[in-house]
């Protein structure tokens, strides 16, 4: 069958897709996007996490046909013209990577967490919230501490940037504060 | 994985007609369980009829103050719905206690009800399993069964139903609505799952070819004071070894209304009606809660390695009802 979808903002079509292929297989083997990793293949490890219509899912359990006509964003689609996404940069700065196999899934899921919290004007997520949102992403190397550091760092940087932007946008209030 | 076809249904009658034309076909919701089981060869449908795009994704308050939940509502959307959280908080808590965020974003209400047991022998196609291959035997009874059923099981199968959502729905008297070739039909969740008996491979009373279109919750003021608690072998993202959905209305120290359902103890979410009867009209005390739990669990038939579930479930009843009593007083 033919499967057309939008991937990282680009319309793509994969031909002669077998019904038994997963979205993950299509991304990696047909569309040249190996960022999403193929680990457990049963939805347990989160290494294949991608956005499907704006919600993170395990691409290994999405049948190729289910992705037809939908919008997919992979870890390759997070960086913009200005460089790495804040979550990617924080994973590098915090040293939150060992073998790297779980990293793309963790980055997408952490990106989602911050999109729903700090980016939406909400508070910085606490550790319990970070742990729960990342519960579906398994890492066999790090013990998770550096990963938590990275998410905290990205959240703090985003919050600081938002506060700075708000300060610039509302000079009147800043004046009163002095 | 074996060869199969994939087709997206355009509307509900179209989906039902597609399945009627090919009885070896299966409806596909989110696929988080079915696709997984197809990879391992447990499920071998000839055709997947994708129903996730059908317009069954709404949650509506009914005229009587209950809720109508569409079959393709995702677990994430169900748990986030303000009316669900306000009217049936235990349902939102149960959904959030299940799976991971990634899986809840794909999984649907209809699919959740039809998910298969996580018994390791069922999942392993090299092993006998009466649920997967009728008549082949049940190795769990003499083997690994620390997370198997203590209530309502049989000598043919001791598997548990894995749903968290279903436990809360059972406590609140949910009714499953479906569409068949002969038109719409309704099935109370209390009668939705068949007794295990000697036919563990026959799991539900859904008419052949029926498509689940939604779940209706009747109004239940008691449900506003409700909670779900799940015990797992790790802090998050694991199936229950015991769980409870409970709702309680206490006035002047007397139980006016109570709902109790247990998870991970039977082949279906287990409504604890004997305990509810024992409690209603009586004192809201820890002693009464424990006695009611004992009444319900008197029918338990634990195996050598899952006897802990009797004590665990009893403790869950006492702890939850004690907490709800305090919440009701506030």
Interface residues (C-beta under 8 A of the other chain):
Chain A: X1 X19 X20 X22 X41 X42 X43 X46 X49 X52 X55 X56 X57 X58 X61 X62 X63 X64 X65 X66 X68 X109 X112 X131 X132 X133 X135 X136 X137
Chain B: X1 X2 X3 X4 X5 X6 X8 X28 X31 X32 X35 X36 X38 X39 X40 X48 X50 X52 X74 X76 X99 X100 X101 X102 X103 X105 X106 X235 X236 X237
